[in-house]
């Protein structure tokens, strides 16, 4: 009661303070800082929600921390501390004061969200999603401000010195803002890490992750705050003596420890990212046990978007079991709840051996033929640690579900002659695709969900990819192919407005004219499949092209000055139908040579034809030269003997950066040099056309760098880039 | 007498609990910068190139300068002003006392700088077996001197008006350390040293040779001179104020 009465009076007093209103005003201005930040290749949600919210969280935290420090020392600065301490317990007074600041900061968060809502809604138009917008402020801004307030108050109570509080507060601020924490979801407590947002397929994954990390830091901040309360100065004693005195109320320190352990526990056992090493492993995860023959394989999945989890069952009708130790692989986020063989319960053990996105479970089957092995599993799919900072490729959300491989079903070494059946129950408004093929609608349920079915012929029961979204499909023809253009319903307007259909047709016609007719469309059908912006890129396979959502963003389509933009990623992925696994297969064992180089070169040529030489030079050739030049200048590339001094994280980063530059920059530059040596663009087109025509010769042994040189009649030395003169 | 006061003030600072904490903070932050930023090499140069080393200084000096400013601001606190009545009675002028306090803040700043430099030496020696530091001397001295004199002069001026202004200035100086200006005109120049090599042609060793640009040198001279002028102005102002206080 005493706390509540003091809280009311503290709140009243605070509301009369000019400093508070200055803080509120400044906090309301903080999202504007975000509008000044340039965000490349991003969607509307990134520009109008993500960046303003992160800047509000960051700048606002500093403002509220400063206000807290000012308020904390107010009584003592004015010389009223002794009187106030006589009237009320200093500890209760501090608690009431902190609660008052927390209350005002919460109200400011809501005010801030409401203030920018009309502007954001008007800018994003049909892509605006009010609950998502509000949730961003509540998840990222409010807990971050609260964390800053608790931390600042706690430190001040411990030190009782403004300058020391500033410095000690600056320490975690710097560590959260430093380059070391740049790609770390957990270290970034003031400026939350959000890779990207999707406009058309709202994803709650970043908010779940954000809320989780905010909880961790709130626990840490609360621990410092409670510790500060325990160190409250009594009877003019110093810090240590006051703390000893405060130990009489030992529950304060106990509570601080509980908060600290809770934060550490949440950090250690986080459910979002798996535990595999940062560095990519060459170790294969293929199951070594002999394959078991099966009559049928059935997978049944139910998505639970509210919790971001799936519940699933896998059933294998096994003709003859392998009675040695079997090993199955599953996404590390899933737990196997039960395993039965016929009517027998099977014991199993799961190892913490996360590698390449999977975790192993071992079990032994009894020697009884013709029984059904049933595995009941479920949980939240975990994304892979090495790629966690780059994209989110596994998520179960209300508007979008993306799963692949062992995040769909366990991988077990089986021979499924009759193929696998997949039944998926998802929210009714989503349309699912399995391995980029549409599924058949099976059943509608009373709760608004629908079950879809897919029968897939023999990949050992392995389902590569599953995606479901609020999709619509346009069908049209391009260069003799039937195109199934699958995109989010939210994008119906820009698809019509910008005549995307003609753009797709232009790409197919260009490639058909320069490299030959597309050979690997499945029944001459190509599915162009839009994927969530959370995936950051695209890919292509036999008869399908996955493309990045922001290609259709009004920002991308409306900006004619943009460089090699998202829409060119779209072109790039479509060109992979000619240069890639299902067109000409390239030997990827050479660190320099890959189909990416040919595709980037072809994209450059198409862009040059479409937008002119100046544009292509500026955004392609000059960029390649710059990247290759920097690669060659890099100290660790010049002196690889020093590489072992680098921590593993940086070494991995460097290796990945070098691979990217070699494939996407150096090789196109070398092909460009080859083009000059063979006599020009026309001659190079003839060579590329012949390479594509001969693609069947390279199904067994993929097309190598030497093959390319032979087709061009050149040697490796001819097209090697000379450091300064070429670059 | 001056010497005695200086040693007294210095002991008071060194044996207090604030400076050792600040020193440890400086050291910890410097090591963090070395092992996370500098180790990768700045602008593709070696981690032990002069460019990388100066970037390191540019990133760590904001904390060091803030330390100096906090020490300085402490001299303008309410308690200190109460003690000033007694100090005025001592046989040293207010200007001399100001000089002594600045010298104490300078020694503290120097101690922090020594820790930073020592860590760099340990890091370069331990990680890369690099020991040739001759080329580091001139830019280090210019950078450290300008980063001390200008903030101290300005700090004295602002703290003289109000103690809160000195804290605000310390905050601004700290925040300016994160600026990514590449012209070499800002105080700490971390952005300049990490951006400038990218526009230069690589030399014989595969990376651009370090050189002092006239603009950068001019900026350093400006900071050093204006800091000195501000400081001398404050000394003079103190002298005049003390005379008018006595006369009044």
Interface residues (C-beta under 8 A of the other chain):
Chain A: X161 X162 X163 X164 X166 X167 X168 X170 X171 X174 X175 X177 X178 X179 X180 X630 X633 X634 X635 X636 X638 X639 X642 X645 X646 X647 X650 X724
Chain B: X18 X21 X22 X25 X28 X29 X32 X33 X35 X36 X37 X39 X40 X41 X44 X45 X46 X47 X49 X63 X66 X67 X70 X73 X74 X127 X128 X167 X170 X171 X174 X178 X198 X201 X202 X206 X207
